[in-house]
Amino acid sequence: MASLNVYSVLVVLFLTCRAVMATKENDQTIKENNCETKIGLPCVLEAFTSIFERGSISNKCCGELVVLGKVCHSALVKRTLENPLFKDLSPSTSIANSIQTWNNCLALIDSPSPSA
């Protein structure tokens, strides 16, 4: 019985440490890549709405999102999901929406314009 309690404590400690390490990794990635300075606030809000509330994102903001880069995009989404203010969000749904938003924006930016 005592060994079960010790095991339970070790598991909780391990999981807590992994969560803290993941948060630090995201913060380090964001800092090293200057992620927070590469996209304007209006486009941050559009991207947030597109990912977490199933809204739309404009072509202009898709362009800014692609310039931001996938590494920054992923790190910022993960950091949002780690924030206690957003604890009610479904991580799997949010990540799926994030990938879909990224892919849609990438396809939009990579496709030639009709006037070309």
C-alpha positions as CSV (number, residue, x, y, z in Angstrom):
1,M,0.0,0.0,0.0
2,A,2.8,2.4,0.9
3,S,4.6,1.6,-2.4
4,L,1.4,2.5,-4.3
5,N,1.3,5.9,-2.6
6,V,4.9,6.5,-3.4
7,Y,4.4,5.5,-7.0
8,S,1.4,7.8,-7.3
9,V,3.4,10.7,-5.9
10,L,6.2,10.0,-8.4
11,V,3.8,9.9,-11.3
12,V,2.2,13.2,-10.3
13,L,5.6,14.8,-9.8
14,F,6.8,13.5,-13.2
15,L,3.7,14.9,-15.0
16,T,4.0,18.2,-13.2
17,C,7.7,18.6,-14.2
18,R,6.9,17.7,-17.8
19,A,4.2,20.4,-17.9
20,V,6.5,23.0,-16.5
21,M,9.3,22.0,-18.9
22,A,6.9,22.2,-21.9
23,T,5.8,25.7,-20.8
24,K,9.5,26.8,-20.5
25,E,10.2,25.3,-23.9
26,N,7.3,27.2,-25.5
27,D,8.4,30.4,-23.8
28,Q,12.0,29.9,-24.9
29,T,10.9,29.2,-28.5
30,I,8.7,32.3,-28.5
31,K,11.5,34.5,-27.1
32,E,14.3,33.1,-29.4
33,N,12.2,33.6,-32.5
34,N,10.7,37.0,-31.6
35,C,7.3,35.5,-32.2
36,E,5.4,38.2,-30.4
37,T,6.7,40.9,-32.7
38,K,6.1,39.3,-36.0
39,I,2.4,39.7,-36.2
40,G,0.1,42.6,-35.5
41,L,-2.6,42.6,-32.8
42,P,-5.5,42.7,-35.2
43,C,-4.2,39.6,-36.9
44,V,-3.5,37.9,-33.6
45,L,-7.1,38.4,-32.7
46,E,-8.3,37.0,-36.1
47,A,-6.0,34.0,-35.8
48,F,-7.2,33.4,-32.2
49,T,-10.9,33.6,-33.3
50,S,-10.2,31.3,-36.2
51,I,-8.5,28.7,-34.0
52,F,-10.3,28.8,-30.7
53,E,-13.7,30.1,-31.7
54,R,-14.1,28.8,-35.3
55,G,-14.2,32.3,-36.8
56,S,-12.6,33.4,-40.1
57,I,-9.2,34.9,-40.9
58,S,-8.6,37.4,-43.6
59,N,-6.2,37.0,-46.5
60,K,-4.1,39.8,-45.0
61,C,-3.8,38.0,-41.7
62,C,-3.2,34.7,-43.4
63,G,-0.1,36.4,-44.9
64,E,1.0,37.6,-41.5
65,L,0.5,34.2,-40.0
66,V,2.6,32.5,-42.7
67,V,5.4,35.1,-42.2
68,L,5.2,34.4,-38.5
69,G,6.1,30.8,-39.3
70,K,4.9,27.4,-38.2
71,V,7.3,27.2,-35.2
72,C,6.0,30.5,-33.7
73,H,2.4,29.6,-34.6
74,S,2.6,26.2,-32.9
75,A,4.4,27.6,-29.8
76,L,1.8,30.4,-29.4
77,V,-1.1,28.0,-29.7
78,K,0.5,25.7,-27.1
79,R,1.2,28.6,-24.8
80,T,-2.5,29.7,-25.0
81,L,-3.6,26.1,-24.2
82,E,-1.3,26.1,-21.1
83,N,-2.9,29.4,-19.8
84,P,-5.3,28.7,-17.0
85,L,-7.7,31.3,-18.5
86,F,-8.3,28.9,-21.4
87,K,-8.6,25.7,-19.4
88,D,-12.0,25.0,-20.8
89,L,-10.7,24.7,-24.4
90,S,-10.3,21.3,-25.8
91,P,-6.6,20.9,-26.7
92,S,-7.2,18.3,-29.4
93,T,-9.9,20.4,-31.1
94,S,-7.8,23.6,-30.7
95,I,-4.7,21.9,-32.2
96,A,-6.8,20.5,-35.1
97,N,-8.2,23.9,-35.7
98,S,-4.7,25.4,-35.5
99,I,-3.4,23.0,-38.1
100,Q,-6.4,23.6,-40.4
101,T,-6.0,27.4,-40.1
102,W,-2.2,27.1,-40.8
103,N,-2.8,24.8,-43.9
104,N,-5.6,27.0,-45.3
105,C,-3.4,30.1,-44.9
106,L,-0.4,28.4,-46.4
107,A,-2.4,27.2,-49.4
108,L,-3.9,30.7,-49.9
109,I,-0.5,32.4,-49.8
110,D,1.2,29.7,-52.0
111,S,-1.5,29.7,-54.6
112,P,-1.1,32.2,-57.5
113,S,-3.6,35.0,-57.6
114,P,-6.3,34.8,-60.3
115,S,-5.0,38.0,-61.9
116,A,-1.5,36.6,-62.4
